[in-house]
Amino acid sequence: MFETVKNAFKVKDIRNGIIFTLIMLVVIRLGCQLPVPGINRDYFASWFSQITGDSFNFFNAFTGGSFENMSLFALNITPYITSSIIIQLLTIAIPALEEMQKDGEDGRKKLVSITRYVTIGLALIESLAMAIGFGRSGILENFDAIHVITIICTLTAGSAYLMWIGEQITEFGVGNGISIVLTINIISRIPDDMNSLYMMFVSGKPLAFAILNAAIILAIILVTVVLTILLNSAERRIPVQYAKKMQGRKQYGGNSTFIPLKVNTGNVIPIIFASSIMQFPVVISQLLGNKGGNSIWGHILKALSSGNWFNLATPVYTIGALVYIILVIFFAYFYTSITFNPLEIADNMKKQGGFIPGIRPGKPTSDYLTKILNYIIFIGAVGLVIVAIIPIFFNGMFNANVSFGGTSLIIIVGVILETLKQIESKMVVRNYKGFLS
């Protein structure tokens, strides 16, 4: 990894892209500190500390703490992530969007444009809800039309600006713009989380216990990182052989290749979907001031909150972890089904004269790919569950309430590995160009 970065700085174009990306990241972190005008930040900090839980920690981690600070980038790129998921799901239901997806580069540009408009719409709706909700809670300095409009415009503009920065990083930086913005937000929360763990398990403890606790924390982090790397890099390669063809006096084909099927086909999407569904009722109830108490609804909310799982004092709420695991596995199959079409791949292979050794072309190939894919999806989903549950388990057992968890690790490791691959591919392309010239 370090060798790749070192070699990249020797190439002017790539070096400029890395420097541009770093400058944009500094701009993002500065924007996360600029306060939204018209909000009583002291009162907001008090309100946030009272209602904060694992659901808000999850959201706060994705915004890099800007929501907790109620800064210009309080919404961050969450509207863009949501709109991207919505557009991907709608490509199944709306034929016009499905055609755009298959229409190459022009179709991709149209989908990106639609995603931008949906992002702005979602940001407007979210900022409007936040402005009215904060006004009713007394968080605004003055609850009037001017202050509400100011907050709506500020939060929407901040989200739109971050979306633009992400696109600029993709075009002029190292690529993966939106993912890099999300990653830097999550990384910015790590020092606070490490400090919380240090104060809770190391500071003030006898030397032997302090060393043991520090070693256990580092071991858990290391194991989770290694599992995440293995999960993101593992793949099943399906061999493909192409038949020989004679055109005139020349012979074409006859070569062999493979279809790479990633074990973690859905990446972090299944976890984000499952977490969002389970935390939505909790967030809405807390914002409305209805925590449920000791009623049936209150116990359901506690079971949905991952902060109550694996707690020895209230083991019954761990049933929520079972629901979470089922949702992750379900969304792993669901997301893969809309992004990978075995029938289409089998048809394309048949048209190009390709076949899997021992498998007939056409429907038998499609059935074979579906069978293999089902096994792989299950293995990947189980891996996702393990990586996500490990931090939640220790949080519940030892009350280590931190925002840095398995979901964050999967995103960080995945984005770093993908960015390094893009840098390496740019270096390879440049070497080919240099050779040809």
SEMI-427027 format. One record per residue (C-alpha): x, y, z. Coordinates in pm, 1 decimal. Example, Ala and Ser with C-alpha at 12.3 -4.5 7.8 and 13.67 -1.06 7.14 Angstrom:
<rs>
[r [1230.0 -450.0 780.0]]
[r [1367.0 -106.0 714.0]]
</rs>
This chain:
<rs>
[r [0.0 0.0 0.0]]
[r [273.4 246.3 100.0]]
[r [474.3 149.8 -209.9]]
[r [172.8 229.6 -429.2]]
[r [131.2 575.9 -272.8]]
[r [506.1 640.6 -296.6]]
[r [513.6 552.7 -667.3]]
[r [196.7 755.5 -729.1]]
[r [366.2 1075.5 -604.5]]
[r [632.3 1028.8 -875.0]]
[r [367.0 1076.7 -1144.8]]
[r [267.2 1442.3 -1188.4]]
[r [-99.2 1387.2 -1286.2]]
[r [-164.9 1140.6 -1005.2]]
[r [27.6 1356.6 -755.8]]
[r [-187.9 1657.3 -848.4]]
[r [-500.7 1444.5 -806.4]]
[r [-393.9 1332.2 -458.1]]
[r [-308.6 1690.8 -353.1]]
[r [-643.1 1816.3 -489.6]]
[r [-824.8 1544.8 -293.1]]
[r [-641.4 1639.0 28.2]]
[r [-732.6 2008.3 -19.7]]
[r [-1099.4 1916.2 -67.8]]
[r [-1090.3 1704.6 249.2]]
[r [-956.8 2003.8 444.5]]
[r [-1242.4 2214.8 305.1]]
[r [-1490.5 1949.0 418.6]]
[r [-1354.8 1938.8 773.0]]
[r [-1360.9 2319.6 793.1]]
[r [-1724.0 2322.5 676.2]]
[r [-1811.8 2070.9 947.8]]
[r [-1712.8 2333.0 1206.5]]
[r [-1904.7 2632.7 1063.9]]
[r [-2226.3 2684.7 1268.1]]
[r [-2570.1 2716.4 1113.0]]
[r [-2701.9 3070.3 1179.1]]
[r [-3003.9 3111.1 1404.1]]
[r [-2953.8 2796.4 1617.1]]
[r [-2881.6 2808.8 1989.8]]
[r [-2587.8 2565.5 1987.0]]
[r [-2565.4 2538.8 2367.2]]
[r [-2930.8 2436.8 2390.8]]
[r [-2890.2 2203.1 2092.5]]
[r [-2589.0 2032.6 2256.4]]
[r [-2795.7 1978.7 2571.5]]
[r [-3090.2 1844.1 2367.7]]
[r [-2864.7 1614.2 2164.1]]
[r [-2696.7 1469.1 2475.3]]
[r [-3039.5 1382.6 2618.1]]
[r [-3174.8 1196.7 2313.4]]
[r [-2855.4 1059.4 2164.4]]
[r [-2831.0 683.2 2133.1]]
[r [-2686.7 427.8 1893.7]]
[r [-2922.0 547.9 1618.3]]
[r [-2797.5 904.8 1642.1]]
[r [-2438.1 786.8 1688.1]]
[r [-2474.5 602.0 1357.6]]
[r [-2600.6 917.1 1183.3]]
[r [-2345.7 1139.1 1357.3]]
[r [-2061.7 911.5 1243.7]]
[r [-2179.3 937.2 880.9]]
[r [-2183.0 1318.5 905.5]]
[r [-1841.5 1339.6 1073.3]]
[r [-1986.8 1498.8 1387.4]]
[r [-2131.8 1789.2 1189.0]]
[r [-2485.9 1701.3 1300.4]]
[r [-2380.1 1706.3 1665.2]]
[r [-2218.3 2047.3 1602.8]]
[r [-2519.0 2157.1 1392.5]]
[r [-2278.2 2292.5 1131.8]]
[r [-2314.5 2393.0 767.7]]
[r [-2271.1 2026.8 665.1]]
[r [-2515.4 1886.5 924.9]]
[r [-2702.0 1685.3 658.0]]
[r [-2373.5 1599.3 488.3]]
[r [-2406.1 1347.2 199.7]]
[r [-2678.3 1136.1 361.9]]
[r [-2941.5 1277.1 118.5]]
[r [-2717.5 1174.8 -173.7]]
[r [-2670.6 822.7 -34.8]]
[r [-3045.9 788.9 16.6]]
[r [-3126.7 919.6 -332.7]]
[r [-2871.3 682.4 -489.4]]
[r [-3036.4 386.6 -315.0]]
[r [-3382.0 505.9 -422.8]]
[r [-3276.6 542.8 -788.7]]
[r [-3113.8 197.8 -786.8]]
[r [-3431.0 41.5 -650.8]]
[r [-3652.0 231.8 -896.8]]
[r [-3454.8 96.4 -1193.6]]
[r [-3637.0 -233.3 -1129.3]]
[r [-3986.1 -80.9 -1118.9]]
[r [-3951.5 188.2 -1389.6]]
[r [-3859.7 58.8 -1740.7]]
[r [-3733.5 402.6 -1852.6]]
[r [-3473.3 407.0 -1574.6]]
[r [-3376.7 48.7 -1654.7]]
[r [-3315.7 149.2 -2018.3]]
[r [-3097.2 439.3 -1902.4]]
[r [-2893.0 199.3 -1690.8]]
[r [-2828.3 -19.1 -1998.0]]
[r [-2762.8 279.1 -2227.5]]
[r [-2391.1 310.3 -2156.3]]
[r [-2223.4 639.4 -2067.3]]
[r [-2510.5 861.7 -2185.1]]
[r [-2759.0 668.8 -1972.1]]
[r [-2527.4 684.1 -1673.5]]
[r [-2502.8 1064.1 -1703.0]]
[r [-2882.4 1092.2 -1709.5]]
[r [-2915.0 874.5 -1399.4]]
[r [-2651.2 1085.1 -1222.1]]
[r [-2844.9 1400.5 -1312.9]]
[r [-3170.6 1252.0 -1178.9]]
[r [-2989.0 1147.4 -859.5]]
[r [-2874.2 1507.9 -809.2]]
[r [-3228.1 1644.6 -833.8]]
[r [-3360.4 1379.4 -595.0]]
[r [-3074.8 1466.4 -354.6]]
[r [-3174.4 1834.0 -351.3]]
[r [-3539.4 1737.5 -297.1]]
[r [-3453.8 1510.4 -5.8]]
[r [-3223.4 1773.8 146.5]]
[r [-3505.0 2030.6 128.4]]
[r [-3751.0 1794.2 296.3]]
[r [-3505.5 1694.3 569.7]]
[r [-3393.7 2052.2 640.2]]
[r [-3757.6 2168.3 652.0]]
[r [-3846.1 1894.3 901.4]]
[r [-3540.2 1975.3 1113.4]]
[r [-3607.4 2351.2 1109.4]]
[r [-3971.6 2310.3 1218.3]]
[r [-3886.0 2040.2 1472.8]]
[r [-3604.6 2248.8 1624.6]]
[r [-3828.6 2554.3 1629.5]]
[r [-4094.9 2370.5 1828.8]]
[r [-3827.7 2238.0 2066.5]]
[r [-3698.5 2589.3 2137.1]]
[r [-3358.8 2525.8 1977.7]]
[r [-3395.9 2818.1 1734.2]]
[r [-3309.8 3164.8 1863.3]]
[r [-3627.5 3292.6 1698.7]]
[r [-3894.0 3063.0 1556.0]]
[r [-4012.5 3270.7 1261.8]]
[r [-4025.2 3244.1 882.9]]
[r [-3688.5 3419.2 827.9]]
[r [-3495.6 3184.0 1057.3]]
[r [-3670.5 2872.8 922.1]]
[r [-3594.9 2973.2 559.6]]
[r [-3233.6 3055.8 650.8]]
[r [-3180.1 2714.1 809.2]]
[r [-3346.5 2532.7 517.4]]
[r [-3130.3 2716.5 261.3]]
[r [-2811.0 2668.7 466.1]]
[r [-2851.8 2296.1 524.4]]
[r [-2964.5 2227.0 165.6]]
[r [-2677.3 2432.9 21.0]]
[r [-2429.8 2250.2 246.7]]
[r [-2550.6 1910.4 129.9]]
[r [-2546.1 2020.2 -236.4]]
[r [-2195.0 2163.6 -197.9]]
[r [-2066.5 1836.8 -49.5]]
[r [-2223.3 1645.9 -338.5]]
[r [-2039.3 1879.7 -578.9]]
[r [-1709.6 1829.7 -391.1]]
[r [-1754.8 1453.4 -417.1]]
[r [-1804.5 1479.4 -794.2]]
[r [-1495.2 1701.7 -827.7]]
[r [-1285.1 1446.7 -636.4]]
[r [-1413.5 1177.0 -872.5]]
[r [-1322.9 1382.6 -1181.5]]
[r [-1004.3 1564.6 -1077.3]]
[r [-887.9 1371.4 -769.9]]
[r [-827.7 1004.5 -702.3]]
[r [-1183.9 889.7 -777.3]]
[r [-1459.3 750.0 -551.7]]
[r [-1549.6 1105.9 -449.9]]
[r [-1868.9 1043.9 -252.2]]
[r [-1719.3 737.3 -84.1]]
[r [-1409.0 933.7 16.1]]
[r [-1625.3 1211.0 166.7]]
[r [-1813.6 951.4 370.8]]
[r [-1487.9 782.6 475.5]]
[r [-1321.7 1103.0 599.2]]
[r [-1634.1 1175.7 804.5]]
[r [-1614.0 835.6 973.1]]
[r [-1236.4 859.3 1026.6]]
[r [-1278.4 1200.7 1192.0]]
[r [-1480.7 1032.7 1470.4]]
[r [-1215.0 770.3 1549.5]]
[r [-1002.4 991.4 1784.0]]
[r [-1309.2 1070.1 2000.1]]
[r [-1404.7 702.6 2011.0]]
[r [-1050.3 596.5 2099.4]]
[r [-1043.9 859.7 2373.8]]
[r [-1377.2 728.8 2508.8]]
[r [-1241.2 372.9 2517.1]]
[r [-921.8 492.6 2685.9]]
[r [-1108.4 685.7 2955.2]]
[r [-1349.1 394.5 3015.0]]
[r [-1113.9 94.4 3019.9]]
[r [-754.0 218.5 3061.9]]
[r [-737.7 549.3 3248.3]]
[r [-732.6 515.6 3626.8]]
[r [-708.1 135.4 3619.4]]
[r [-423.9 -64.1 3782.4]]
[r [-132.2 -107.2 3541.9]]
[r [-192.8 -477.8 3478.5]]
[r [-563.7 -426.6 3406.6]]
[r [-491.1 -118.7 3192.7]]
[r [-243.5 -313.7 2975.5]]
[r [-480.3 -610.6 2947.8]]
[r [-777.4 -389.3 2850.3]]
[r [-568.7 -198.9 2593.6]]
[r [-446.9 -528.0 2443.3]]
[r [-804.7 -662.4 2420.9]]
[r [-928.6 -341.3 2250.3]]
[r [-642.4 -348.9 1996.7]]
[r [-699.3 -721.6 1932.9]]
[r [-1071.0 -667.7 1866.7]]
[r [-996.8 -381.8 1626.1]]
[r [-723.4 -581.9 1449.3]]
[r [-940.6 -893.7 1409.7]]
[r [-1229.7 -685.0 1276.2]]
[r [-1003.2 -506.3 1025.9]]
[r [-849.2 -835.1 903.8]]
[r [-1193.5 -995.0 864.6]]
[r [-1312.0 -688.3 673.8]]
[r [-1013.2 -699.4 436.6]]
[r [-1067.2 -1070.9 371.7]]
[r [-1439.0 -1013.0 318.2]]
[r [-1380.8 -732.8 66.2]]
[r [-1105.2 -908.4 -130.0]]
[r [-1243.6 -1263.8 -141.7]]
[r [-1399.4 -1377.0 -470.3]]
[r [-1507.1 -1693.1 -650.6]]
[r [-1372.3 -1719.2 -1004.9]]
[r [-1591.0 -1906.2 -1253.0]]
[r [-1379.5 -2029.5 -1550.5]]
[r [-1506.0 -1938.9 -1899.4]]
[r [-1377.8 -2090.4 -2224.4]]
[r [-1436.1 -1933.0 -2568.1]]
[r [-1473.9 -2151.1 -2875.7]]
[r [-1232.4 -2114.8 -3169.0]]
[r [-1366.3 -1943.6 -3480.6]]
[r [-1225.5 -1923.3 -3832.4]]
[r [-1266.2 -1596.1 -4023.2]]
[r [-1094.0 -1622.2 -4358.9]]
[r [-750.6 -1762.9 -4292.9]]
[r [-732.4 -1636.4 -3937.2]]
[r [-842.1 -1814.6 -3624.0]]
[r [-1006.3 -1622.9 -3342.1]]
[r [-1112.0 -1718.5 -2989.7]]
[r [-1000.8 -2025.7 -2807.8]]
[r [-887.1 -1823.1 -2507.8]]
[r [-1001.3 -1872.3 -2149.0]]
[r [-1096.2 -1621.5 -1880.4]]
[r [-1311.7 -1615.4 -1567.0]]
[r [-1611.6 -1440.8 -1412.3]]
[r [-1511.7 -1288.8 -1074.3]]
[r [-1795.1 -1316.7 -820.9]]
[r [-1719.8 -1117.9 -505.7]]
[r [-1806.9 -1295.7 -182.7]]
[r [-1931.8 -967.4 -36.9]]
[r [-2156.9 -893.1 -334.4]]
[r [-2364.4 -627.3 -159.4]]
[r [-2070.3 -453.6 11.6]]
[r [-2203.0 -245.7 304.3]]
[r [-2546.8 -182.5 149.4]]
[r [-2727.7 -469.6 334.2]]
[r [-2604.3 -337.6 670.8]]
[r [-2706.5 21.0 588.2]]
[r [-3053.4 -94.3 476.1]]
[r [-3105.0 -315.3 783.9]]
[r [-2976.1 -49.8 1025.5]]
[r [-3189.7 221.9 866.0]]
[r [-3509.5 16.4 890.4]]
[r [-3447.2 -76.3 1253.7]]
[r [-3342.9 272.9 1363.6]]
[r [-3616.2 465.2 1179.6]]
[r [-3888.9 404.0 1444.8]]
[r [-3638.2 482.5 1723.4]]
[r [-3530.0 813.6 1569.1]]
[r [-3885.8 926.5 1493.5]]
[r [-4003.6 839.2 1846.0]]
[r [-3714.2 1027.0 2007.2]]
[r [-3766.5 1334.0 1789.2]]
[r [-4139.0 1333.1 1876.9]]
[r [-4054.2 1291.4 2245.3]]
[r [-4231.7 955.4 2268.7]]
[r [-3981.6 711.0 2418.7]]
[r [-4244.8 448.5 2498.7]]
[r [-4154.2 404.6 2864.9]]
[r [-4248.3 61.8 3001.0]]
[r [-4526.1 5.9 2749.4]]
[r [-4514.3 -262.8 2479.5]]
[r [-4406.0 2.3 2227.1]]
[r [-4127.1 109.4 2463.2]]
[r [-3993.9 -247.6 2486.9]]
[r [-4008.8 -281.1 2106.6]]
[r [-3806.5 40.5 2068.5]]
[r [-3547.7 -89.9 2315.3]]
[r [-3524.3 -420.2 2124.3]]
[r [-3470.3 -228.3 1797.8]]
[r [-3187.2 -25.3 1951.3]]
[r [-2851.8 -203.8 1917.2]]
[r [-2727.6 -27.3 2231.5]]
[r [-2946.6 -268.5 2434.1]]
[r [-2826.2 -589.1 2267.4]]
[r [-2604.1 -837.7 2454.5]]
[r [-2663.4 -650.7 2779.7]]
[r [-2660.1 -902.7 3066.2]]
[r [-2898.8 -684.2 3266.3]]
[r [-3168.1 -700.8 2994.1]]
[r [-3095.4 -1009.3 2778.0]]
[r [-3449.8 -1017.6 2631.8]]
[r [-3372.3 -716.0 2410.7]]
[r [-3103.2 -919.4 2229.4]]
[r [-3387.2 -1060.5 2018.8]]
[r [-3341.4 -741.0 1817.2]]
[r [-3000.4 -874.8 1709.8]]
[r [-3172.8 -1178.2 1558.7]]
[r [-3406.0 -950.9 1360.0]]
[r [-3102.0 -749.6 1249.0]]
[r [-2920.7 -1062.6 1127.3]]
[r [-3227.7 -1176.9 929.5]]
[r [-3259.9 -832.9 767.3]]
[r [-2890.8 -822.8 669.4]]
[r [-2914.1 -1166.1 501.6]]
[r [-3240.1 -1070.4 327.2]]
[r [-3101.5 -743.7 189.1]]
[r [-2780.0 -918.0 78.7]]
[r [-2989.7 -1142.3 -148.2]]
[r [-3222.2 -857.7 -248.7]]
[r [-2947.8 -610.8 -345.0]]
[r [-2750.4 -873.2 -538.4]]
[r [-3064.0 -972.9 -729.9]]
[r [-3102.2 -617.1 -865.7]]
[r [-2734.1 -566.2 -949.3]]
[r [-2638.4 -908.3 -1091.4]]
[r [-2841.5 -1084.5 -1359.9]]
[r [-2720.7 -1443.9 -1426.4]]
[r [-2959.6 -1484.3 -1724.5]]
[r [-2820.1 -1175.2 -1898.0]]
[r [-2460.9 -1290.1 -1839.5]]
[r [-2542.6 -1639.0 -1972.1]]
[r [-2700.8 -1489.3 -2286.9]]
[r [-2400.4 -1262.5 -2349.9]]
[r [-2161.3 -1554.9 -2308.4]]
[r [-2366.4 -1761.8 -2554.7]]
[r [-2363.4 -1483.0 -2815.4]]
[r [-1984.0 -1450.2 -2786.3]]
[r [-1925.7 -1825.7 -2805.9]]
[r [-1829.3 -1859.5 -2441.8]]
[r [-1918.0 -2143.3 -2207.0]]
[r [-1835.7 -2271.5 -1860.7]]
[r [-1650.5 -2605.6 -1890.1]]
[r [-1892.4 -2890.0 -1817.3]]
[r [-2200.4 -2663.4 -1833.6]]
[r [-2415.4 -2620.1 -2145.2]]
[r [-2470.9 -2263.9 -2271.8]]
[r [-2801.8 -2083.9 -2213.0]]
[r [-3036.2 -2169.5 -1927.3]]
[r [-2810.6 -2440.0 -1770.8]]
[r [-2537.2 -2175.0 -1742.2]]
[r [-2782.5 -1929.0 -1587.0]]
[r [-2900.4 -2192.7 -1337.1]]
[r [-2541.1 -2282.1 -1250.1]]
[r [-2447.4 -1916.1 -1190.5]]
[r [-2759.4 -1866.6 -976.2]]
[r [-2675.3 -2172.5 -766.2]]
[r [-2314.0 -2059.9 -710.6]]
[r [-2428.4 -1703.5 -641.2]]
[r [-2674.9 -1815.5 -373.5]]
[r [-2396.7 -1992.7 -183.6]]
[r [-2163.2 -1693.1 -217.9]]
[r [-2426.6 -1441.1 -105.6]]
[r [-2496.3 -1642.5 209.2]]
[r [-2124.3 -1665.8 295.0]]
[r [-2080.2 -1292.3 233.1]]
[r [-2388.1 -1205.3 440.3]]
[r [-2265.4 -1419.1 731.3]]
[r [-1927.6 -1244.3 706.6]]
[r [-2100.3 -904.8 713.4]]
[r [-2301.0 -1007.7 1019.4]]
[r [-1987.1 -1124.1 1204.3]]
[r [-1797.6 -800.6 1130.6]]
[r [-2096.6 -586.3 1229.2]]
[r [-2191.0 -785.3 1541.6]]
[r [-1841.5 -804.4 1700.2]]
[r [-1830.1 -433.0 1803.3]]
[r [-2200.8 -437.5 1900.7]]
[r [-2139.1 -743.7 2121.6]]
[r [-1857.3 -576.3 2314.4]]
[r [-2050.4 -248.2 2331.6]]
[r [-2338.3 -434.4 2495.8]]
[r [-2125.4 -647.9 2727.4]]
[r [-1899.9 -366.7 2848.3]]
[r [-2109.3 -55.1 2773.0]]
[r [-1847.4 81.6 2531.5]]
[r [-2077.0 324.6 2350.3]]
[r [-1880.0 434.5 2042.4]]
[r [-1986.8 524.6 1689.2]]
[r [-1689.5 342.8 1535.0]]
[r [-1820.6 -5.4 1457.1]]
[r [-1828.8 -283.1 1201.3]]
[r [-2024.4 -80.5 944.6]]
[r [-1769.1 199.9 965.7]]
[r [-1479.7 -44.2 926.5]]
[r [-1632.2 -206.5 619.0]]
[r [-1674.8 136.5 456.6]]
[r [-1323.9 258.3 548.1]]
[r [-1140.9 -56.9 439.5]]
[r [-1349.9 -97.5 122.7]]
[r [-1297.6 263.3 8.9]]
[r [-923.0 258.9 83.3]]
[r [-871.2 -67.1 -108.7]]
[r [-1082.4 53.8 -403.6]]
[r [-900.7 390.2 -415.1]]
[r [-561.3 219.6 -416.6]]
[r [-677.6 -4.3 -702.7]]
[r [-782.9 303.7 -901.3]]
[r [-446.3 471.5 -840.0]]
[r [-266.0 155.2 -953.9]]
[r [-481.9 133.6 -1267.6]]
[r [-401.1 497.4 -1352.8]]
[r [-31.1 422.2 -1313.2]]
[r [-61.9 118.7 -1542.1]]
[r [-245.8 324.3 -1806.2]]
[r [22.4 594.9 -1788.3]]
[r [299.9 335.2 -1830.4]]
[r [125.6 195.7 -2140.2]]
[r [91.0 548.3 -2281.7]]
[r [457.5 617.3 -2214.1]]
[r [557.1 294.2 -2386.8]]
[r [342.1 367.1 -2693.1]]
[r [474.5 721.6 -2725.7]]
</rs>
